[in-house]
Amino acid sequence: MVEQLHHPDEAPLIEELFKRLDAGVSFRAIAADWEARDIVNDSGTPFSPQHLRRLAINPAYAGLREHNPNRRGKRPDAGPATLVDATWTGIVSKALYYRVFKKITDPERHTSRDGRARHLLSRIARCDPCGAFLIIIRAQKPKPLYSCQKHGCASIGEAALDEWATDVIVGWLMRDDVATWLRRSGEAEDEALAKIADKLAEARAELAKLRAALKSGAMSVETGMIVEPGLVERVKNLEQDEKDATTPSVLRPLVGLGERTFEAWEDTPIEAKRDVARTLFVPEILGELRLKPNPVRYQVAPVEDRVTTRKVDV
């Protein structure tokens, strides 16, 4: 077998792309930086954010290839493929690829119309009375507000809630026990995440194949009703396992810095800050962040009196 070597100029750029995406840098920011550094594609033009996204979801860079035993030629109805080990060595690890893929294809990721996330807690914090997400209103005004998306049950100044959340997040990241936990969990993260991602891809492919069989009539509805719930539950459980295994990676750049944590947080891109907030404000860690209505109308209550966190024992 002939050994396949990585391109000496392109491989470092691919590795840089994945590492920066993993750290929360946006496609737009990377594209702008590469253009400023005169990095161009094979056509001699700057990389667009869309081109960078296509590179980031290409499994070949992790030493993986698509496998679909039902595909013959370019049949569009052959069903989903699964990822298997390729004969070449990847430029990035499988764990890094799966982390980045999950991050950029996550349906919960919301950005503004120009593709950039702008607000730390939008669609992360929730309204306490009804449970709806908080979203930004009056975004173009001097003092934007977070407000209940559904009924307007509660609202608060963006700056005030962001400041409170930042103090809580940074305080947690500075704890010694957090650094110890992260160091231990990171040792096994890559291998565990790769295994989970393989199982999840397989389960999703099985579910898609079953639904295609139901749609085409190749499987009876009765059989589908028996088999489908188990597959759906399997996918759901694996998605939770994947989330649990990925948690340390988004926190790692900000842990173990001591007093420099505040400075590092300020230098962190907003997309990465949102990943950290989304990771930490869950019932199992800091608690689900919820906003209560202002207790006295037309009076500004302290943020501490307006915020609650719902936690569960783990």
N, C-alpha and C positions, 0 to 999 in steps of 0.2 A: 504494500500500500504506500502511495506517495504522501509524504507529510504535507499538510496544508499550512502555510505560514501566513501570519497576519500582516497586512500592509503596514509598513513602518510609519507612514504619515497618517493614515486613516484610523488605525486601531487606537492610538491615544485620544483622538477626538471622540470616538464612540465611547470609550471608557469615561472621558470627561462628561459627555452628555448624560450618561446614566447616573453618575455620581452627583451631578448638579441637580438633576430631576429628583433624585432620592432625597436631596437636602432641601427640596421645596422650591427651587428656582424655576420660573415659568419658561415655557418654550419661547415666548416673546422676548424675555430678557436674554436668554441664551443666543437667540438669533441676532439680536442687536449687538451683543458682545462679539460674536464671531464675525459679524460684518465689520465692526470697528477694527478687528484684528486681521482683516483681509482674508478670512477663511471662506472659501467658495466651494460649491459642489462641482461635479464632473462637467457641468455645462458652463462653468466659469462664472456663475451668478451666485449671489449670497443665498444661504439657506433660509427658507421661510419657516415660520412656526409649524406649518402643516407638514413640510418635508421632515422636520426634526421629529414630529410625532410619528410619522411612518417609520423612521429609523428606530424609534424607541419601542415600538410594538413588534419589531422583527425578531422572532425567536432565534434566528440563526446566530445572532451576536452572543447568545448564551450557550451555544453548542447544542441547540435544539432544532428539530425539524417537525413539520406537520406530517401526521400519518393518518390516512383514511383508507382502510381496506376496501371500502365501497366505491371509491372514486376511480373512474376510468376516463382518461382524457380530461376534459374540462366540464364534466356533467355538473350543472348547477344544483341538482337535487340529490347529491350524493351524501348529504348530511354533514355535520360538523366533524372537524379533524381533531385528533388529540396530539399533544406534543410528546415526542420521544427523543432520546439521546441521539445526536447526530455522530457522524464519523470524524468531525472536526472539533477542535478545542475552542471553547467560547472565549470571546474577548472579556466578557463580564461573567460573574458567577450567576448560576441559576437563581439563587435567592435574590440577588440584586435585580435581575430581570423581572422576576415575579412581583417584587415590591413595587417597582416602577410601573409595571403594567397595571397592577391593581390601583395604584394611585391615579393614573391618568385616564383610566376607564371607569372609575368609581361613579355611579349615577348620582351619588350624593354631593359630588363636587359642583358648586355653583359659582359662576363668574359673571362679571358685568358684560355688557354687549361688546366691549372691545377685548374680551377674553381674559381680563385680569381680575382676580379676587381683590377686593378693596377693604373689606370690613372684617375685623377679627372674629366677631361672634355671630354674625348674620347666619341664620339657619343652623346654628349650633346651640345657642341659648334658647330657652322655651318660656312661654307664658305659663305662669303657675296655675291660674284658674282653669284654662282650657287645654293646655298642653301643646298649643300650636307653636311653630317656630317664631322667633323674633326676626324681623327683617328691617332694613333701613328705610326710613321715610325722610323726606326733606333733605335728600342727599346733596342737593346743590346749595342748600342754605348754610349759613355760617355754623349752625349748631344742629347737625343731623341727629335723628332719634332712632333708637331701636323701638319697634312697636310690634305688638301681637299681629301676626299675619292674618288671622281669621276674623276676629271680632274687635280688635283694638282694646282688649281688656286692660292692657298695661303698656306703658311706654316710659322711656328713660333716655337721657342724653347719652349719645354714643361714647363721648370722651370719659364720662364718669364710670360707665360700666366697664369699658376697656381698661381703665386704670385699676379698678378693683380686681378684675380678672388677671391682669398682668402681675399684680402683687401676689395673688394666690398661686399662680403658675410658677413664677420665679422662686417664690419661697419653697414650694414643693421640690423644684428641681435642685435646690441648694442643699437639701437634706442629705446627710451622710448615708443613711440607709437606702436611699434611692440609688446612689452611685453603686453601692454594693449589689443591690438587686439587678441593676442594669448590666453590670459587669458579668455576673453569673449567667443571666439569661442570654446575653449576647454570644456566649461561647457556643451554645447549641442552636442559635437562631437560624443560621444559614441552612444547615442540613434539615432541620425540622420544617422550615418554610418550604423548601424545595419539595419535600415529600408530600406535604399538605397540598401544595399547588398542583402536583401531579394527580393526586386523588380527586381534587376538586374539578380539574379539567375533564377527567374521566367521567365523573358523576354528571356534570353538566352535559357532556356529549350523550350519555345514556338517556338523560331526560329529554333532550332535544330529539333524539332518535325515536323515543317512545311517542312523543307528541306528533312527530311526522307520520308515524305508523297509524296513529289514531285518525289523523286528518285524511290520510289516503285510503283508509278503510282496511289496511292490512292487519289491524288489530281491532278486536271488538271493544266496544265502549265498556262492557262489563269487566273485561280483563284490565283495561286501562284504569278503571276506578279502583281496582285492587292494587295495581303496581305503582301508579303515579304518586300517591301520598308518601310512600316509603322513600321514593327517589327525591321528592321535594324536601322531605325532612333531612335526608342525607346531605343534600346540597346546602341546606340551611346550617346544619351543624358544622360542615367543613368550612363554610364561609366564616363562621364564628371562630373556628380554630385558626384560620388564616389571619383573622383580625388580631387574635391574641398573640400569635407568633410574630406579627409585624410590629406590634406596639413599641418594643424597645428601639427600633431603628429610627423612628422619627424624633426620639428624645435624645439619642446618643450625642449629637453635637452640642447639647446644652447642659450636659450633666458633668459633674466633677470639676467645674470651673471656679467654685468658691465665689468670692466677691465679684469676679468678672462676669458672672451669669447675667446681671442686668445689662451690662454693655453688650454681651453676645446676643441677648434677646433683641436689643434695639437694632442690631446689625442684621438680624434674621429677616429674610423676605417674608412678606405678608402671607404668601401661600404656605410657607413652612410654619409660620405662627398659627395659622388656622389648623394645620394638621396636628400640631401639638395640642391646641385647645380642644379639637374634636376627640383626640385620644384621651385626654385627661378628664374632661368634664363628662364622665360616664359614671353610672351608679357604683361601679366596682373600684374606682380610684378616687377622684375628688368629689364625685357626686354629679348628678345631672343639674346643670345650672338653670335655675328658674327665676323669673321676675314676678314679684307680687305687685298688685295695683298700688298706687300712691294712697296711703291711708287718709290723708287730708287733702282734699281737692284745692288746687291753686297754691299749695305750699310744697316746697322742695324738701322731701324727706331724705335722710342720709342713705347712701347706697346700701350700707350694711343692713338697714331696716327693710330694704326692698328686695334683697336677694336671698334665696334659699337654695340649698343643694340637697338633692335626694340621693342618699347612699344606700347600698345594701352590704351586708356582711359577706365576706368571701373567705 
